[in-house]
Amino acid sequence: MYDPKKNYKWNPKDVFEMDGDQFGRILHSFRAILATEEAQKILLVNEANKIIEEKMQEYVEKGVIKEQVEESQATQVPPKGAKMSISKK
């Protein structure tokens, strides 16, 4: 029995059919949402994100941008005023 709370899978070549009414409802729903000002902002930000990710990749490969490797907790100096606690095992 179908349970909308579960995840399902299918083959990429499986075919699903819908009638014109179903197709129209889905199409008009997408268009109504995508026409909103908020959706337009999100789509614009998504395009900007693609650009910055491409530039990040380019400059990482050129060696201009380097991965930041964080120090281990043991070698970090605690911030001024931080209290240290020692737990007994």
N, C-alpha and C positions, 0 to 999 in steps of 0.2 A: 504494500500500500504506500502511496506517495506521502511523504512527510516533508513539508517545506523547511523544517529545521535541520534536515540532513543535507549533506553535500552529495551531488550526483556527478557522474561522468558519462561521456558518450564519445563515440568515434568521430573524428573530424569529417568523415565522409558520410555520416548519417544525415538523412534528409528529414526536415521537419516542415510540415505544411500548415498554412493558415489561410483563412478566407479573406476577402477584401475588407470586410468590416474590422477584423482583427488587425490586419496590416495598417489600415487607416488610423485606428486608435493609437497604435504604437508610434506611427510616423508623426501624428499630430501632437502626441504627448512629448516626444523628443523635441519637436520644433517649438512647442510652447515653452519648454524649459530652456532651450538654447537661445531663445529670443530675449530672455530676461537680462537685465543689466548685470546682475550678479554672475550669471553664466558667461557673459561676454568678458567680464573681468578675469574670471578663472581661465578661460580659454587663452586670453592674452598673456596671463602669467605663465601658463603652460608653455606657450611658444617662447617666451623669454627664458624659461628654465631650460628648454632644449638648447638654446644658444649658449647659455653659460656653461652647461654641462659639456658641450662640444669644445668650448674654449678651455675648460679645465682639462679635458682629456688631451687636447693638443699641447698645452703647456706642461703637463705632467710628462708627456712623452718627450718633449724638448728638454726636460730637466730644469725648467724655470720654476715650476711649482713642485715642491717636494712633500712627501708624506710626513706628517708630524707624528713622531713616535713618542708616546707618553712615558714618562718615567714611572717606575714601579712605585707603589705606595710606600715601600720601605725606604726609598731614597729621597722621597719628597720632604721638603721642610714644611712643617705645619705652619699655617698662617699665624701672625702675631696675635697673641691673646688666646690661642686655641688651647683647650685643656686636653691632656692626654689621659687615657684610662688604660689600665692594664688588667686584663681578665685572668683569673686563675683557672687552670684546667684541672 
